[in-house]
Structures are given as structure tokens and as C-alpha cells.
Amino acid sequence: MKRNLLLSIFSGLLLWIAWPPTPYTTFFLFVGFVPMLLAMENIIQSTVTGKGKKIFNTTFLGFFIWNTLCIYWVYNSLKIIGPVVAVPLTLIPYALGPLLMATACWLYYRLRLITSRAVSLVALVCFWIGYEYLHQSWDLNFPWMTLGNGFATSHKWIQWYEYTGVYGGTIWIWAINILLFLLYVGLREAQATQTRKKLIIAFALVLILPLGLSLFKYYSYKEQPNPSNIVVAQPNIDPYEKEGTIPVYDQIATLTHLSDSIGQRNTEYFIWPETALSQDMDEDRIYTENSYLQVRKFLNRFKNANVLTGGETHKFYTKRATKTASPLPDQPGVFYDRFSAAINIENSSKVQFYHKSRLVPGAELMPFGNALSFLKPAFEHLGGATGNYGLQTEPTVFYSQSGIGAAPVICYESIWGEWVSKYVKQGAQFIAIITNDGWWENTSGKDQHLDYAKLRAIETRRWVCRSANTGISAFINQRGDIVQQSKWWVRTALKQDINLNSDITFYVEYGDYLPKAASILAVLGIFLIGIKKGFNH
């Protein structure tokens, strides 16, 4: 038992070492699961009782180590509520993913009881992808540790993400790990020579063909010239001082000064970070808001430019118009929504809004709000919409006066490949990520977030223009190369001539078809396990 636990811990450490932002260690992803698979095989082949429970506990340990070491920075964003109180809350993202991962392994064991190892291993990949797809789709979403994200520092290896998205990377990692596992256990099982040869050939092909195809695509890929000048600003304002300590006027003045310092007559977009307009604004009265007027004054010097920025906004209703609307205190019959919004301001009366749709569980969204709707009156008495922002169900593309389509992606949303691809399908020619990563402080979280943006560039073949409040701001080209980037906690602005693109990739056209198909197979596998168990009773 001790040996199996050590194997599980070894897997967790290998996967951590391989994970972004650590460079040059990505190849450990191809062997990281082998010790875990060996530990499960040891338990299955043993004579101990309670094998399912032992597999669950053993794999959970390794996955917990991997997840916790990779996303340790989550604690930093929660400790403001109290260093002690934050600990149990932090355990939710640390442990929830590993619980789902261990469940996938337990289901693999249950299927092994009724079918062959080969079939069960294929099912294990489906169970795993099913967990990943669930973890990006439900109210407790946190797809940060989706396996395919692990190639973010080695983007030259996965140029074929334009066909598969990150789930193609998940399949690739599992396929190589499983083949190595089968080769290893074959040594102690007197595996037939012919079988071993087939496994070696399969391993070589599964490793070399995707890698070779990707390198070929990377070095042969040419962007079609269609230039547009973009400026991203990084004001470097402490996120804990944005509201109250530093006047809103001064914050915007910092942004306009940075933008003006490198802006050109042909600059199409000035991109400012999430919540750059920190004063809460009424969307229906935006033209009278001081923040809006200050931005419009800045744009007088750049007649054809747009400011794409983030802000806190709200809307009032005379009825509960949305599921997230809350009653306005002391005004019966009046309801309101508040939003984390992206705002596009230009030299005209047109203002475009987009409401952040992939919300952070707990901080911006009450998980399972429909199921827990009976608690809504209690929360309303405690102050209304805390942890319950309004959202929209489809993305909105911002269009400039010259017709350029921009995808306004707010912070957390940038780790959803299919969501970002929807903007592109609607006409976005480049991706604008506005974020505020300062909550995590100078940890690997900000670097991982930047690296993941490279995957969106490859999936969609769009430039990514990233404006971060405290870092890291960057420009990423259509191959996923970081062309420019800022330093952490530095006040600066960057400008770049990017190439707009209107072509649609296979992934943009068909989205997350791989996890949807794998999830169906996973459900069928669970159904089969349930039927067999029923027959056995």
C-alpha cells in the first residue's frame, strides 16, 4: 500500500514539474500518469479488499498534490477575508478537481471488473475528458487544470489545436502515458513479442506524428497582411486601492497619459484592463457619467480610435427582468443587475457593452443559483447581489467605426476555448483580453494566465492583445508567439501592428466536439457499470 501511495505522489510531482509556467519540462506530461496507472494496476491485481476505495484514495492524493502545487496562488486572492478563514475556502478549488479526477479513476476500476483492460483504458480517457468538460460547464467551473493547457509553454508542439482545441492535448497526453504503461507492465507479464512491437510502433507514431505535423504547421504558417495598430495600457494600480483610495479621475488620467504617450494617428484600439473604469456606472445614463466623458475627451486626439476597457456597471428594471436581478433597497418595485462589463467607446454617440459571462464561482456567481433560489430572499436581506453578477448567454463582438471586429474577453473567460471561438465565429478579427491579475500577487498564476492565452491564439488563428492592470500585458501572434510583453508591476504601455484575420478554423466552426463525444461515451460507460452491478445483485 505504501508503495502505491509513493507512486501516486510521484505522479503528482511529475505533473507539477511539467505544468506551466515552468519551461522545458513539458515532456514530463507524457510520463506523469504512468506511476499512477501502475499504482492502480497493483491494487487491481492484489488480493486486498475494498479495491475501489483504495484506488480512489490513492489517486486523490497524487492529484491533490499536483493541483495544489500548481494553483497555490488561489489562496492569495482569498486571504483578504482573513488568513485563517481563507484556508477552508481555498481547499474547495484545491480538492474539487482531484475529487473528480479520482472519480474517473474509480470508474475505470469499476469497468475493469466487467471488461478488458484495453477497453477500460479507452474508457478512462473518456471518463477523464468527461470530468474536464463538466468542470468547465457547471456552476463550480474551474477548467484551469484541463490537461491540454499543459502545453501552453510548448505551443510549437500543438499547432493542431486549431482543429481540436485543448481536448486534443488531453487525448494526446493520455494516449502516450497509456502506451508507456502497457509497455512497462508487459515486461512483468511475459508480453508476446508481437504485441510489444505493435505497442512500440503505436507509441512512436502517436508521439511523432502530432509533433511533426505541429512543427511543420508552425514553421510554414504565414499570416495574411491586414495591419491594424493597437495599444495596450498597463496602469499598475494596486487592485486593493482601485476603489476608494485612488480617485477615479486620477486612474483614468494615468491610462490616458500612457495611451497618449505611444498612440499614433492610425491607432484603431486603445485597450485598457478589467475594471479600469472603477466607478460604478449606469448603462442607461452612460453619456452623463464622468468616467465616460473623460474617455471621450481623450479620444478627441484620435478621431478613428476606440477605447476598449473594463468597468463596473448596472442596469435598473421595473420588474425582475433577469434571474440575477435584485430588488433595490427602499424602492419597492425597482430591481437592478450589476455587471463586470467590457465597454467600447468611440468618437460618436455609440457605446457598446458586453457583460462578463464566465463568472468566478462564489466571488461573482452563486453556484447552483436556480437550485438554491429559495435562499435568494435571505441574501437580498443581507445586501442584495453580493456574489451574483448579471451575465449574458452569448458573446458580443465590438465593432469599430471602420468595421474591425474585436472579441472582448474578460479575465477568467480566456481559459474557455469554445467561448472565445464563438466571438470569432461572429466576426471577431482579433482577441482583446482585459484582466486584473494583481489579486494573485507575484505568483505563477499570472504567468499561467498569460500562457493560456497563447492557446486561444492557436485555436482561432487570431492575434491576442492582452491588457492587464498590474501585469502581464502582451501581444501574441496567430502562431501563439509572445511578440511583446510587459514586466510585472510596471506602469507601461505597448503598441503593435497586428494582422487582422477573418478566416475560420475547424475548431472555431465545430467547437468542443471532442469532449462532447467523449462525455457521451463516458455516460454510456457509467450506464454499463450500473447495469452490470444491478444484474450482479
N, C-alpha and C positions, 0 to 999 in steps of 0.2 A: 504493500500500500504506500509506504514511504517513497519507494522508487517512482511510483506513478505520480505522486504529488510533485516530486522533483522534476519529472518530465514535463508536467503541466506548467510549473514555474519557469522552466527553461523556455518553453514555447512563448509564454508571456513576455519574457525578457527579449527574445529574438524579435518578436513582432514590434516591441517598443523601439529597439535599436533601429529597425528598418523604417520606422514611421517618420513622416515629415515633422519638423524641418531638417532632420539630420541628413546631410548629403552623403552620397557614395555608399550608402548601406542598404539601398532599396532591395538588392538581391536577396537579403535575408527573408523577404516576404515569401520567396519560393521554397524555403525550408522551414519557416516558422511554425507551421502546423504539424510537421512530421512528428516531433516529440509528443504532441497532444494526441495524434492518431495512434501512436504506439501505446500511450497510456490507456486509451480506450480499448485497444485490442488486448492488452494484458488483462484488463478487468473482464472483458467478454470471455476470454479463454480460461480464466481462473475458475476455481470451484467455490468462491465466496458467495454469500447470499446478499441480496439487495444490490445487485449489479447496477440497476438503473439509477438508484440514489447515489451510488459511488461514482458513476460516470458524471452525473450532474454536478456533484460537489467538487470532483477533481477538475473538471473543465472550467467550472465557475472560477476557481482560484486563479488559474492562469489568465483567463480573460479579464478578471478584475485587476490583476497586476498590469496587464497591457493597457487597459483603458485608463486606469488611474494615473499611470506614469505619463500617458500621452495628453490627458486633459486635466492635469493637476491644477491648471490655471483657472478652472471654473470657480474654485474657492475664492480667488481674488475678487471676482465680480459679486460675490455674495457677502463677503466679510464686513461690508459697510453696515449690515444689520446687526452685527455683533460677532466677534471671532468665534465664540462658543456656539451660538445659535446657528451659525452658518455651517457648522460641521455636519449635522444630520441632514440638512437640506442639500449639501454638496454630495452626500452619499447617493442621492437619487440618480443623477446622471452617471456617477461612478459605477453604480451597481445595476441599473436598469438594463443597459446594453448587455453586460455579461450574463444577466439572468436569461435574456432572450437567446444569446449565443449558446449557453449551456442547455437551454431547452431544445435547440436544434440538434445538439449532440445526443440528448436523451431520446429524441425521436428517431435518430439514426440507430441507436441501440434497440429500440422497440421494433424497428423494421428488420433489424438483423435477426430477430427471433423467428421471423416468418419468411425471410427470403435470403438471397445470396449476399455475400459481401460486396460484390461488384454493383449489384442493383442498389444496395443500401448506400454505397458511397456516392452514387449519382444522386440519390435522394437527399443525402446530406447536403450537397451543394444547393439543391432546390430549397431545403429547409432553411439553409443559411440565407439565401437570397430572399426568401420569404420574410425572414426576420428583418433584413435590411430594408425591404420595401415597406413593411409595417412600421418600422421605426422612422421612416420619412413621411408617413401618411397619417398617423393617428395624432391625437392631441398632445401626447407626450413626446412629440417628434424630436429627434436629435441624431441626424444622419452624419454627424461629424466623423464617425469611425467606420463608415462604409468602406469595405476593403479596397475598392477601386481607387479611393482617394489616396491610397498609399503610394501611388506612382507620381504624385504631384511634383516631387523634386527630380524625377527622371522622366520628364514629359516627352523626351525624344523617343522613349520606348513605346508610347501609347498613342501615336498619332491616329490610330484606327478608332479612337473614341468618337470620331465624327460619325461612325457607323453604330457603335454600341453604347456609348455613354460609359459611365464609371462601372456599370454592372458587367461589362465585358472584362474589365480588370479583375473583378471579384472571381469570375469564372476562370480566368487565366491563372490566378494565384492558386485557387483550389485544385485545378487540374494538375498543375506541376507538383504540388505537395502530395496529392494522392498517388501520382505515378511514382514518386520517390519513396513513399511509404510502402507501396506494393513491391517495389524492387528490394527494399530493405527486409520486409517480412518474408519475402521469397527466399532469402538466404537461410533462414531458420526453418523454413517449411519444405525444404527439398523441392523447390520450384522447378518445373520442367524447363529444360534449356530453351525450347521453342517459345515458351511463354515469356521467359526472361528477355529473349531477343526482341519479341514484339513490344514489351514494355520499354526497353531501351530505345527502340525506334520511335515509339509513340512519344516518349519523353523528349527526344531530340527534336522531333517535328513540332510538338506543342511549344517548346521553348524558342526554337529558332525561327519558325515561320512568322509568328506575330511580330517578333523583334525585328526580323529582316524587313518585313513589309513596312513597319513603322519607320525605321531608319530611312528606307527608300522614299517614303512619302515626305518625311521631314526635310531631307536634303534636296528633293525635287520640287517641293511646294513653292509656288511663286504667287505673290499677292498681285491682284489686278490693280493698277494705279487708279485711285479715286480719292485724292487727298482732301483732308479736312483738318484745320488747325484747332487743337483742343488744349485748354489749360486746366490743370487740376490744382487746387489750393489745399494746403495743409496748415491750418491756423495754429495748431498746437496749443489748444486751450484745455486746461485740466477739466475732465468731464464732471468732476465734483464741484467745479466753480462756475459751470456754464449758467446755472440758474441761480441768480441772486447775488453772487459775489462780483462777477464782472458784468457791467451794464451791457445790455443787448446791443446798443448803438456802437459801443467800442468793439464788440465781437465782429459785427458786420464791417466796421471800418478796417479791422485787421484783414478781413477777407478781400475787401475791395482794393486795399493797398497792395496785397500780394498779387492779386489778379492783374491790376493795372501795371505792375512792375514788369511783367513779361507779355502782356496781351498785345496782339497785333491787330491791324485794321481788318484782317481777314479771319480773325478768330471766330469760330462758329459757336463754341460752347465753353463757358466757364463752369467747371464742376466743383461744387463745394460739398462738404461732408454731411453725414446724417446729423439732424438737429442743429445745423448751422444757424438757422433762424430759430433761436431758442425761446422766443416769446410766443406763447400760445396765441394762435390767430383764428379768427372766424372766417371760414372759407367763403361764406356768402357776403362778407364785407371786406374781402382781402384788399380792395383798392383803397381803403381808408387806413389800413394798418401801416404803422410807421416803418416796420421792417421792409415791407413791400416797397414803400416809397423810397427808402434808402437804396434799395437794389435798383430800382428804375432810374434813379439819379445817376448811379454808376454806369448803367448801360447807355446813357446818353453819349458816352465817348466811344461806344462800339455799336453802331447802328444795326448791324446784322447779327449780333451775338445774342445768345441765350444764357441765362444763369439757371443751371440745373442744380438744385440744392435740396437739403432735407429740413424739415421743420415739424413742430408740434401744431396740429390744427384741430378744429372741432366744427361740428355742424349741429344746428338746433332743428327739432321737429315738433309739430303739434300733436303727434301721436308716436307710439313706439314703432318707428318705421323700420327698424332693424333688430335682429336678435341681440345685438350688443348694446342697444340704446338704453340709457339710464334716465330716470326722472331727475329733473333739475330741482335741487332743494329750494323750498319756499316759493316755487312757481308751479302750482298744480296744472297738469295737462301739458307741460313742456318737457320734452326729452332731448337728450343730446348724445352724440358719439364723439369720442376723441380719437385722433389718428396719429400714428407715426407716418408722416407723409413725405413723398418726394414732390417737389414743386418746380415747374418750369416757367420762368418769367422772361418775357421778351419785350422789345420796343413796340408794343401795341397793347391793346386792352385785353389780349388773350392771356389767360393763366391756366396752366394745365396741372391737374393733381393726380397723384397715384397714392393709394393707401396701402401701406405695408401689409402683405397677405400671409407671409410665413412668419408667424409671431413666436416669440420665445415663451415656452410654457411657464406659467407661474408669473413671470415678470410682465408679460404683455397679454397673456391669454389664460383664462381659467380653463384648465383641461376638462374635457367632457362637460362643457357648459350646458348642453341640452339635457344630459342625464342628471346633472346636478342643478337643474333650473329651479328646483324647489328651494334652493339656498339663496337665490338671487335677491329676494326681499331683505334677507339678513345682511347681505353685502351692501345693498343700497342704503340701509340704515347706518352702515359703518363708513359711508363716504362715497358710494357710487361705483365708479368704473375702475377702481384700482385693480390692476392685473387683467383688464378686459378691454383692450383696444378694439375699435372697429376695424374691419378689413374689407377687401373685395375678393371676389372669387376668380376673376380673370385679370391678367396683367394689362397695363395701359402703356402704349408706346407714345413717347413725347415726339412731336414733330416741330421742327424749326420753321421759320418763315420760308426758308429756301427748300423745305421738303425733306430734310435729313431726319431719319428716324432713330431715336435713342431709346435704349432699354434702361429705365431707372430701377436699379436693383438695390434694395436697402439691406445692408449688413448681412444678417443671418440668412437671407434669401439666396445669397450667392452660392450656397452649398447644395441647392436643388437644381440639378441639371435640366430636368424636364421643364421646370417652371421658367427658367431662363430661356429655354428653347422656344417657349410659347411667345415671348416677346419677338424673337427673330421671325417666327412664322407669321407674325402680324405686321412685319415690316421694319423691325429694328435693324439698323446697319452697323451699329456698334453698341457695346455694353458699358453703361456708366454705373459703377459700384460706389455707393456712398455709405460710409461706415464710421463707427466710433469705437475703436478697439482699446481705448485707454482704460476701460474698466478692468482689463486683464493685467494691466501694468506691463513691464518689460519681460514678458514670458514668451514661450513658444507659441502661445495661442495666436498672437498677431501674425507670426510667421506662417503658421499653418493656414490661416485665413487667406493670406496673400497667395500662398502656393496653390490652394484650391481654385483660385480664380483662373489659373493657367488652364485648368481642365475645362472651364466654361469656354475659353477662347478656342480650344481644340474642337470641342463638341459642336460649336456653332460656326467656327471659322470667322470669328468677329474679334476686332480689337477690344480690349478691356481697358477702360480708363478709370482708375481707382483713386478716389479722394477719401483719405482717412483723416480724422480730426487730429490725432496725435501720432499717426504713422501706422502702417507704411503705405504711402501713396505711390502709385506706379502706373506705367503704361505697359501693356502686354500685347504682343502682336498675334496674328492669326495662327502661328505655329505654337504659341504658348511660351515664347521667349519673353523674359522681362527686359524690355528695351531701356527703360529708365525706372529708378525707384528712389524714394527719399530715405532718409535715416529716421530712426525712431526718436520721437520727442524733439523734433527740429521744426521750427517755423519756416515754411518754404512754399514755393510753387514750382510746378513743372509744366513745360509745354512740349507738344509733339504734333507733327503732321502724321496723322494716321490714314490708313486706307479704308474707306467705307466698303462694305460688301453687301450685295443683295442676293447672293446665291444661297440656296437652301441645302443643308447637308442631309444625309439619310437619317441621322439621329433627330435633327430638328423636325423632319417630316413625320417620323413614327414614334418619337419619344421613348419612354421606358417600356418598350415591348418585351425586352428580356426579363425583367423582374415580374412583369405581369404574367408571362407564360410560366416562369418558374414557380410563382405563387400558386397558380392553378395546379401544377403538378404536386406542390407541397401539400395543398389541401387534399388532393386525391390520396397522397401517401398517408396523411393523418386519418382519412376516412378508412383506408385499408387496414391500418393498425386497429382502429376502433372495431371494425367488423370482425377481424380475426380474434380480438380479445373477447368479443361477445360470443363467438362460436365456442371459444375455449371454456366459457362458463355455461 
